[in-house]
Amino acid sequence: SKTWGEEQEIYSEEELDAILREDPEQTVILEVEFTWCRACKNFLKKYKKYASLYPKVRFLKVVGNKNEGTKRLCKDRLGVTFSPVFFSFRSGRILGTHRGIKEDPFRDFVRSDLRQLEMP
């Protein structure tokens, strides 16, 4: 269940697809991280901050090495070779991707595809 203004961890491809179907017009941001990724841990506070700044956007997170389902999602479907990496979705498809934890480029990535009503 969606908590507005908070990031939500997902555990499978099926869970991602279910969320993408809930409100196809909503922008969804997915962060892919791994347990060994120090940069990912360093970015967590900022990611949570953006989730609260943009409450009409859905912010998800998946840990790529958490289980077989997350491995499949990240490796086979999303082709992840770098972390953290971010994907934006709408209508079930990927709008854009972003790599790295510099805040200005991340903010530009988040804002680039938002609908007017999703702007804070």
N, CA and C atoms as an extended XYZ file, in Angstrom:
360
Properties=species:S:1:pos:R:3:atomname:S:1:resname:S:1:resid:I:1 pbc="F F F"
N         0.846       -1.193        0.000 N   SER     1
C         0.000        0.000        0.000 CA  SER     1
C         0.882        1.243        0.000 C   SER     1
N         0.463        2.228       -0.743 N   LYS     2
C         1.262        3.431       -0.963 CA  LYS     2
C         1.176        4.372        0.226 C   LYS     2
N         2.338        4.769        0.722 N   THR     3
C         2.383        5.843        1.698 CA  THR     3
C         2.929        7.056        0.973 C   THR     3
N         2.162        8.101        0.856 N   TRP     4
C         2.571        9.286        0.112 CA  TRP     4
C         3.788        9.911        0.759 C   TRP     4
N         4.753       10.297       -0.087 N   GLY     5
C         5.920       11.008        0.416 CA  GLY     5
C         6.967       10.112        1.053 C   GLY     5
N         6.848        8.810        0.865 N   GLU     6
C         7.861        7.893        1.397 CA  GLU     6
C         8.315        6.956        0.296 C   GLU     6
N         9.580        6.509        0.417 N   GLU     7
C        10.024        5.513       -0.559 CA  GLU     7
C         9.589        4.140       -0.071 C   GLU     7
N         9.388        3.247       -1.016 N   GLN     8
C         8.868        1.915       -0.699 CA  GLN     8
C         9.785        0.881       -1.340 C   GLN     8
N        10.173       -0.118       -0.569 N   GLU     9
C        11.019       -1.180       -1.118 CA  GLU     9
C        10.154       -2.246       -1.779 C   GLU     9
N        10.603       -2.714       -2.940 N   ILE    10
C         9.901       -3.809       -3.619 CA  ILE    10
C        10.832       -5.015       -3.688 C   ILE    10
N        10.232       -6.191       -3.866 N   TYR    11
C        10.992       -7.441       -3.737 CA  TYR    11
C        10.877       -8.352       -4.950 C   TYR    11
N        10.183       -7.904       -6.020 N   SER    12
C        10.038       -8.763       -7.200 CA  SER    12
C         9.591       -7.956       -8.406 C   SER    12
N         9.765       -8.553       -9.567 N   GLU    13
C         9.311       -7.973      -10.825 CA  GLU    13
C         7.786       -7.851      -10.833 C   GLU    13
N         7.111       -8.858      -10.280 N   GLU    14
C         5.647       -8.868      -10.226 CA  GLU    14
C         5.140       -7.680       -9.409 C   GLU    14
N         5.826       -7.398       -8.323 N   GLU    15
C         5.434       -6.273       -7.469 CA  GLU    15
C         5.597       -4.954       -8.232 C   GLU    15
N         6.702       -4.814       -8.965 N   LEU    16
C         6.905       -3.607       -9.771 CA  LEU    16
C         5.773       -3.464      -10.791 C   LEU    16
N         5.473       -4.541      -11.504 N   ASP    17
C         4.439       -4.479      -12.543 CA  ASP    17
C         3.073       -4.130      -11.954 C   ASP    17
N         2.775       -4.670      -10.789 N   ALA    18
C         1.493       -4.373      -10.131 CA  ALA    18
C         1.416       -2.881       -9.798 C   ALA    18
N         2.509       -2.314       -9.308 N   ILE    19
C         2.535       -0.883       -8.966 CA  ILE    19
C         2.396       -0.040      -10.235 C   ILE    19
N         3.072       -0.445      -11.312 N   LEU    20
C         3.000        0.320      -12.562 CA  LEU    20
C         1.589        0.301      -13.148 C   LEU    20
N         0.832       -0.754      -12.853 N   ARG    21
C        -0.551       -0.862      -13.356 CA  ARG    21
C        -1.549       -0.076      -12.509 C   ARG    21
N        -1.222        0.148      -11.221 N   GLU    22
C        -2.172        0.795      -10.301 CA  GLU    22
C        -2.662        2.138      -10.825 C   GLU    22
N        -1.709        2.973      -11.222 N   ASP    23
C        -2.050        4.282      -11.774 CA  ASP    23
C        -1.077        4.529      -12.923 C   ASP    23
N        -1.442        4.074      -14.127 N   PRO    24
C        -0.510        4.107      -15.257 CA  PRO    24
C         0.022        5.501      -15.584 C   PRO    24
N        -0.756        6.540      -15.249 N   GLU    25
C        -0.319        7.905      -15.579 CA  GLU    25
C         0.665        8.482      -14.556 C   GLU    25
N         0.764        7.832      -13.402 N   GLN    26
C         1.659        8.348      -12.363 CA  GLN    26
C         3.113        8.085      -12.727 C   GLN    26
N         3.979        9.044      -12.431 N   THR    27
C         5.413        8.845      -12.601 CA  THR    27
C         5.929        8.011      -11.434 C   THR    27
N         6.694        6.975      -11.769 N   VAL    28
C         7.286        6.096      -10.761 CA  VAL    28
C         8.801        6.155      -10.931 C   VAL    28
N         9.519        6.399       -9.837 N   ILE    29
C        10.983        6.398       -9.850 CA  ILE    29
C        11.434        5.154       -9.090 C   ILE    29
N        12.334        4.396       -9.699 N   LEU    30
C        12.869        3.188       -9.058 CA  LEU    30
C        14.367        3.336       -8.893 C   LEU    30
N        14.840        3.191       -7.670 N   GLU    31
C        16.277        3.159       -7.408 CA  GLU    31
C        16.700        1.707       -7.293 C   GLU    31
N        17.752        1.332       -8.033 N   VAL    32
C        18.343       -0.004       -7.896 CA  VAL    32
C        19.625        0.156       -7.108 C   VAL    32
N        19.722       -0.581       -6.012 N   GLU    33
C        20.938       -0.561       -5.203 CA  GLU    33
C        21.326       -1.985       -4.846 C   GLU    33
N        22.500       -2.138       -4.279 N   PHE    34
C        22.995       -3.438       -3.844 CA  PHE    34
C        23.517       -3.295       -2.423 C   PHE    34
N        23.496       -4.390       -1.669 N   THR    35
C        23.865       -4.312       -0.248 CA  THR    35
C        25.307       -3.841       -0.073 C   THR    35
N        26.190       -4.135       -1.034 N   TRP    36
C        27.598       -3.761       -0.902 CA  TRP    36
C        27.904       -2.361       -1.428 C   TRP    36
N        26.905       -1.644       -1.904 N   CYS    37
C        27.114       -0.354       -2.570 CA  CYS    37
C        27.149        0.786       -1.553 C   CYS    37
N        28.335        1.316       -1.298 N   ARG    38
C        28.467        2.384       -0.305 CA  ARG    38
C        27.796        3.679       -0.782 C   ARG    38
N        27.938        3.985       -2.073 N   ALA    39
C        27.313        5.203       -2.616 CA  ALA    39
C        25.794        5.163       -2.427 C   ALA    39
N        25.215        3.963       -2.568 N   CYS    40
C        23.765        3.809       -2.392 CA  CYS    40
C        23.362        4.178       -0.969 C   CYS    40
N        24.127        3.672       -0.002 N   LYS    41
C        23.836        3.977        1.405 CA  LYS    41
C        23.964        5.481        1.654 C   LYS    41
N        24.987        6.100        1.034 N   ASN    42
C        25.203        7.538        1.221 CA  ASN    42
C        24.075        8.368        0.636 C   ASN    42
N        23.395        7.843       -0.388 N   PHE    43
C        22.354        8.608       -1.070 CA  PHE    43
C        20.975        8.423       -0.437 C   PHE    43
N        20.834        7.456        0.448 N   LEU    44
C        19.519        7.089        0.976 CA  LEU    44
C        18.741        8.275        1.554 C   LEU    44
N        19.401        9.101        2.373 N   LYS    45
C        18.730       10.260        2.980 CA  LYS    45
C        18.184       11.200        1.914 C   LYS    45
N        19.003       11.443        0.873 N   LYS    46
C        18.569       12.340       -0.202 CA  LYS    46
C        17.387       11.734       -0.959 C   LYS    46
N        17.432       10.438       -1.190 N   TYR    47
C        16.339        9.781       -1.912 CA  TYR    47
C        15.033        9.923       -1.124 C   TYR    47
N        15.124        9.698        0.184 N   LYS    48
C        13.948        9.862        1.045 CA  LYS    48
C        13.465       11.321        1.021 C   LYS    48
N        14.403       12.254        0.973 N   LYS    49
C        14.047       13.675        0.915 CA  LYS    49
C        13.242       13.959       -0.358 C   LYS    49
N        13.681       13.420       -1.493 N   TYR    50
C        12.962       13.657       -2.751 CA  TYR    50
C        11.580       13.009       -2.725 C   TYR    50
N        11.491       11.853       -2.084 N   ALA    51
C        10.180       11.207       -1.945 CA  ALA    51
C         9.224       12.119       -1.176 C   ALA    51
N         9.743       12.831       -0.179 N   SER    52
C         8.858       13.727        0.590 CA  SER    52
C         8.615       15.047       -0.148 C   SER    52
N         9.586       15.507       -0.954 N   LEU    53
C         9.401       16.747       -1.724 CA  LEU    53
C         8.412       16.577       -2.875 C   LEU    53
N         8.326       15.353       -3.400 N   TYR    54
C         7.456       15.070       -4.552 CA  TYR    54
C         6.451       13.977       -4.180 C   TYR    54
N         5.500       14.302       -3.299 N   PRO    55
C         4.609       13.260       -2.785 CA  PRO    55
C         3.670       12.647       -3.824 C   PRO    55
N         3.489       13.308       -4.973 N   LYS    56
C         2.598       12.737       -5.995 CA  LYS    56
C         3.332       11.787       -6.936 C   LYS    56
N         4.642       11.684       -6.750 N   VAL    57
C         5.464       10.742       -7.516 CA  VAL    57
C         5.723        9.541       -6.623 C   VAL    57
N         5.728        8.370       -7.205 N   ARG    58
C         5.963        7.155       -6.419 CA  ARG    58
C         7.451        6.822       -6.449 C   ARG    58
N         8.090        6.761       -5.305 N   PHE    59
C         9.514        6.454       -5.199 CA  PHE    59
C         9.687        5.031       -4.670 C   PHE    59
N        10.282        4.180       -5.494 N   LEU    60
C        10.519        2.790       -5.127 CA  LEU    60
C        12.008        2.526       -5.034 C   LEU    60
N        12.329        1.436       -4.332 N   LYS    61
C        13.712        1.021       -4.224 CA  LYS    61
C        13.734       -0.491       -4.308 C   LYS    61
N        14.748       -1.029       -4.984 N   VAL    62
C        14.929       -2.475       -5.007 CA  VAL    62
C        16.402       -2.766       -4.739 C   VAL    62
N        16.642       -3.753       -3.887 N   VAL    63
C        18.006       -4.197       -3.608 CA  VAL    63
C        18.273       -5.382       -4.537 C   VAL    63
N        19.161       -5.153       -5.495 N   GLY    64
C        19.347       -6.104       -6.596 CA  GLY    64
C        19.817       -7.482       -6.188 C   GLY    64
N        20.509       -7.578       -5.055 N   ASN    65
C        21.014       -8.894       -4.629 CA  ASN    65
C        20.256       -9.425       -3.414 C   ASN    65
N        19.008       -8.993       -3.261 N   LYS    66
C        18.199       -9.387       -2.098 CA  LYS    66
C        17.677      -10.823       -2.233 C   LYS    66
N        17.163      -11.181       -3.424 N   ASN    67
C        16.613      -12.520       -3.632 CA  ASN    67
C        16.628      -12.834       -5.129 C   ASN    67
N        16.178      -14.017       -5.501 N   GLU    68
C        16.201      -14.401       -6.922 CA  GLU    68
C        15.339      -13.471       -7.769 C   GLU    68
N        14.196      -13.053       -7.221 N   GLY    69
C        13.290      -12.173       -7.952 CA  GLY    69
C        13.909      -10.809       -8.237 C   GLY    69
N        14.603      -10.242       -7.243 N   THR    70
C        15.224       -8.931       -7.452 CA  THR    70
C        16.425       -9.066       -8.390 C   THR    70
N        17.141      -10.194       -8.310 N   LYS    71
C        18.261      -10.429       -9.241 CA  LYS    71
C        17.758      -10.468      -10.669 C   LYS    71
N        16.641      -11.182      -10.884 N   ARG    72
C        16.062      -11.310      -12.225 CA  ARG    72
C        15.617       -9.941      -12.750 C   ARG    72
N        14.915       -9.195      -11.910 N   LEU    73
C        14.429       -7.874      -12.299 CA  LEU    73
C        15.595       -6.976      -12.719 C   LEU    73
N        16.624       -6.941      -11.893 N   CYS    74
C        17.715       -5.984      -12.128 CA  CYS    74
C        18.626       -6.419      -13.267 C   CYS    74
N        18.937       -7.700      -13.329 N   LYS    75
C        19.886       -8.171      -14.336 CA  LYS    75
C        19.206       -8.409      -15.683 C   LYS    75
N        18.154       -9.226      -15.684 N   ASP    76
C        17.547       -9.647      -16.947 CA  ASP    76
C        16.649       -8.573      -17.553 C   ASP    76
N        15.802       -7.973      -16.749 N   ARG    77
C        14.833       -7.023      -17.309 CA  ARG    77
C        15.420       -5.619      -17.466 C   ARG    77
N        16.110       -5.142      -16.426 N   LEU    78
C        16.598       -3.769      -16.458 CA  LEU    78
C        18.043       -3.649      -16.938 C   LEU    78
N        18.763       -4.772      -17.000 N   GLY    79
C        20.138       -4.756      -17.502 CA  GLY    79
C        21.089       -3.916      -16.662 C   GLY    79
N        20.900       -3.935      -15.351 N   VAL    80
C        21.693       -3.087      -14.461 CA  VAL    80
C        23.143       -3.574      -14.386 C   VAL    80
N        24.080       -2.630      -14.598 N   THR    81
C        25.512       -2.946      -14.475 CA  THR    81
C        26.205       -1.957      -13.543 C   THR    81
N        25.452       -1.041      -12.939 N   PHE    82
C        26.008        0.065      -12.166 CA  PHE    82
C        25.032        0.369      -11.046 C   PHE    82
N        25.551        0.791       -9.894 N   SER    83
C        24.616        1.210       -8.844 CA  SER    83
C        25.191        2.391       -8.077 C   SER    83
N        24.341        3.291       -7.582 N   PRO    84
C        22.907        3.223       -7.819 CA  PRO    84
C        22.552        3.668       -9.238 C   PRO    84
N        21.485        3.093       -9.743 N   VAL    85
C        20.914        3.547      -11.010 CA  VAL    85
C        19.428        3.756      -10.777 C   VAL    85
N        18.874        4.746      -11.459 N   PHE    86
C        17.486        5.138      -11.260 CA  PHE    86
C        16.744        5.038      -12.583 C   PHE    86
N        15.513        4.568      -12.522 N   PHE    87
C        14.651        4.464      -13.695 CA  PHE    87
C        13.385        5.253      -13.414 C   PHE    87
N        12.889        5.962      -14.420 N   SER    88
C        11.554        6.562      -14.277 CA  SER    88
C        10.619        5.832      -15.231 C   SER    88
N         9.399        5.610      -14.761 N   PHE    89
C         8.386        4.863      -15.517 CA  PHE    89
C         7.101        5.668      -15.620 C   PHE    89
N         6.402        5.479      -16.713 N   ARG    90
C         4.999        5.882      -16.822 CA  ARG    90
C         4.362        4.974      -17.861 C   ARG    90
N         3.095        4.656      -17.651 N   SER    91
C         2.352        3.780      -18.576 CA  SER    91
C         3.085        2.461      -18.804 C   SER    91
N         3.745        1.972      -17.755 N   GLY    92
C         4.391        0.669      -17.831 CA  GLY    92
C         5.710        0.637      -18.571 C   GLY    92
N         6.165        1.805      -19.065 N   ARG    93
C         7.445        1.757      -19.778 CA  ARG    93
C         8.448        2.734      -19.180 C   ARG    93
N         9.728        2.496      -19.482 N   ILE    94
C        10.802        3.329      -18.949 CA  ILE    94
C        10.851        4.646      -19.719 C   ILE    94
N        10.794        5.755      -18.974 N   LEU    95
C        10.920        7.091      -19.573 CA  LEU    95
C        12.383        7.512      -19.646 C   LEU    95
N        13.136        7.176      -18.607 N   GLY    96
C        14.525        7.620      -18.547 CA  GLY    96
C        15.300        6.877      -17.493 C   GLY    96
N        16.621        7.025      -17.538 N   THR    97
C        17.498        6.418      -16.537 CA  THR    97
C        18.513        7.457      -16.091 C   THR    97
N        19.050        7.234      -14.905 N   HIS    98
C        20.056        8.148      -14.344 CA  HIS    98
C        21.023        7.330      -13.504 C   HIS    98
N        22.308        7.656      -13.609 N   ARG    99
C        23.331        6.979      -12.807 CA  ARG    99
C        24.015        7.973      -11.888 C   ARG    99
N        24.349        7.505      -10.695 N   GLY   100
C        25.160        8.324       -9.798 CA  GLY   100
C        24.357        9.094       -8.769 C   GLY   100
N        25.097        9.729       -7.827 N   ILE   101
C        24.456       10.314       -6.646 CA  ILE   101
C        24.672       11.817       -6.515 C   ILE   101
N        25.150       12.485       -7.550 N   LYS   102
C        25.248       13.952       -7.470 CA  LYS   102
C        23.830       14.514       -7.473 C   LYS   102
N        23.577       15.439       -6.536 N   GLU   103
C        22.189       15.855       -6.312 CA  GLU   103
C        21.589       16.660       -7.469 C   GLU   103
N        22.331       17.596       -8.047 N   ASP   104
C        21.758       18.425       -9.118 CA  ASP   104
C        21.311       17.595      -10.320 C   ASP   104
N        22.175       16.718      -10.851 N   PRO   105
C        21.712       15.886      -11.976 CA  PRO   105
C        20.553       14.963      -11.577 C   PRO   105
N        20.542       14.477      -10.330 N   PHE   106
C        19.430       13.628       -9.884 CA  PHE   106
C        18.125       14.422       -9.875 C   PHE   106
N        18.175       15.639       -9.339 N   ARG   107
C        16.971       16.485       -9.301 CA  ARG   107
C        16.469       16.758      -10.720 C   ARG   107
N        17.392       17.049      -11.641 N   ASP   108
C        17.000       17.288      -13.037 CA  ASP   108
C        16.335       16.047      -13.623 C   ASP   108
N        16.893       14.876      -13.305 N   PHE   109
C        16.315       13.613      -13.777 CA  PHE   109
C        14.898       13.438      -13.235 C   PHE   109
N        14.710       13.667      -11.939 N   VAL   110
C        13.381       13.499      -11.331 CA  VAL   110
C        12.381       14.442      -11.997 C   VAL   110
N        12.785       15.685      -12.204 N   ARG   111
C        11.859       16.710      -12.703 CA  ARG   111
C        11.602       16.611      -14.204 C   ARG   111
N        12.492       15.938      -14.930 N   SER   112
C        12.458       16.021      -16.398 CA  SER   112
C        11.169       15.488      -17.016 C   SER   112
N        10.566       14.461      -16.445 N   ASP   113
C         9.398       13.856      -17.074 CA  ASP   113
C         8.110       14.010      -16.275 C   ASP   113
N         8.147       14.836      -15.236 N   LEU   114
C         6.954       14.946      -14.391 CA  LEU   114
C         5.811       15.638      -15.109 C   LEU   114
N         4.607       15.214      -14.779 N   ARG   115
C         3.423       15.936      -15.229 CA  ARG   115
C         3.249       17.150      -14.313 C   ARG   115
N         2.556       18.161      -14.795 N   GLN   116
C         2.372       19.402      -14.044 CA  GLN   116
C         1.846       19.135      -12.633 C   GLN   116
N         0.868       18.246      -12.518 N   LEU   117
C         0.245       17.999      -11.209 CA  LEU   117
C         1.176       17.267      -10.241 C   LEU   117
N         2.305       16.737      -10.749 N   GLU   118
C         3.249       16.047       -9.863 CA  GLU   118
C         4.326       16.995       -9.330 C   GLU   118
N         4.376       18.193       -9.884 N   MET   119
C         5.346       19.171       -9.408 CA  MET   119
C         4.932       19.654       -8.012 C   MET   119
N         5.896       19.875       -7.126 N   PRO   120
C         5.539       20.325       -5.784 CA  PRO   120
C         5.014       21.758       -5.775 C   PRO   120
